[in-house]
Amino acid sequence: MSLTFELDFPNEKDWQQIPEIGKKAIARAVEYVAMDIWGNIGREAPRNHGRLASSFQIKKLKDTEWWIYSPVQYARYVQEGTGIHGPEGRPYVIRPVNRRALYWPGAYHPVKMVVHPGMRPNPYVTRATDRTRRRVSEFAQMAAGEVT
């Protein structure tokens, strides 16, 4: 799962017309926003084992573009849900991969497969970006104060 955001200028000419001090302030404000979203995702992600919450990484692509991503394959399914609750719209089958049957504590006996109804979405990325959105003007003021 990845989240990319960019402060977009309609064309390169618009960016070139901004004085250097303004460019630095904008870049710094965007960095604050990126770091805040990254931190909020870590706080908002479920922590059953902590793997998902600690998996998100952040990378600067250019002054006004950052990439926040997770190599954990199930990150999207936690965000969007699965089965009848998510994008597929139907239950799904789970089969054993390394054994001939599935078994878990509490099961009466091993089974060859189970039909999982899906899991409800947990929009942790949405919550994280919403928390940051409320602070964007604060980050802009901080950045402007640092470069002037």
N, C-alpha and C positions, 0 to 999 in steps of 0.2 A: 504494500500500500504506500502511496506517496502523495504528498501535498506540495504543490509548487505554487508559489505566488510571485508576482512580479508587479512592480510599479511601472505601468506602461505609459509611454509617451507616444502620441500619434505618429511621430516620425523622429528620426535622429536629429533633425534640425532644431526641433523644440528643445531637446536635451542640451544641445550645444549652446543655446542662447541663455541658459541659466548660468549665472556667475559661479565660479568654482566654489565659493563658500556655500552657496545654496545646494550644489551637488553633494558636498560633504555632509550637510545637514540632512538632506533627503536620504542619502546612503546610510547614515547613522540611525535615522528613525526607522528605516526598513530593517536594519539589523536588530534593533530593539524589538520590533514586532516579531521577527523570525524567532529570536531567542525566547520571547514570551510564549509564543505558540508552542514551541518545542517543549518548554518546561511544563506548560499546561497539559499537553498531551500525556506526558509522563505522569502527571497527577491524576488525570481523568481516566486513563486506561485502566481496565480491570486488573487486579493484582492477585489473581488466584495463585499463581506461581511467581509472578513478577517478571516473567520472560517478555511478555508483550510490552509492558510499561517501560522496561529498560532497553527495549530494542530500537527505539527511534533514534535516528541519526540526523544530523543537520549538515548541509553543505552550501557554501556560498558559490553561486554560479557567476554572478556579476554584482556590481554595486546595488542594483535594485531587484535582484532575483535570488531567491534562496530555495533550496529543496530540502524538505523534511520527509524522511522515508523510514520504512521498517522492512527488514528482510524476512520477518516472520510471515509465513504464508497465510496464516489465518487472520491476520490483522483486518483485512477487508471484511471478512465474514462476521467478526465481532462488531464492527462498525455498522454494517448493513443488514445483518441477520442472514439466516439461511432457511431453506425449506419454505413452509407456508408463510413464514414471517418475513422472508427476505426476497432477493431478486429472482431466485429460481421459481418461486411461487408454488412449490410442491415439496412433499416429504422426500427424503433421500435414503438410500440403502447404505449401510455400513457392513463391510465384509472383512474378515481377517486378512492381514497381509503376510505376517510371518508364521502363522499357525493355521491349523485346520478349523479352529472354532474360536469364538469370542467368549470371554469370561471376565467378570468383574466382581469385586466383593459385594455380596448381597444378591447375586444372581442365583437362581435355583439350580441351574445346570449350564454347561457350555451350549452355545447356539452357533449355527452356521452364518447367520446374518441377523441384523436388526433394522427396522425401519424407523429412522429418526424423524420426528415431526418438524425438526428445525429449531432454531433458537431465535429469540426476539432480538431486534437490533439494539445495540448499545452505542449510540452516537457520541462516543467520547471525543472524536476529532471535532465534531460540530460544537460540542460544549467548550472545548479548548479554544477554538477560534472565536466563539462568542465572548468568552472571558477576555480575550485579548482585544477584540473589537471595541470594548468599552474603555480601553486605555490608550487608543491610538493617538488622541490629541495630547495626552500626557507624554508619550514617547516623542512626538514631534517637538513639543516645548523643551524637553530635556536635550534633544539633539541640537536644536537651534541655540540653546544656551551654551553648549559645549564648543561649538565652532565659531561663536562670535567673540 
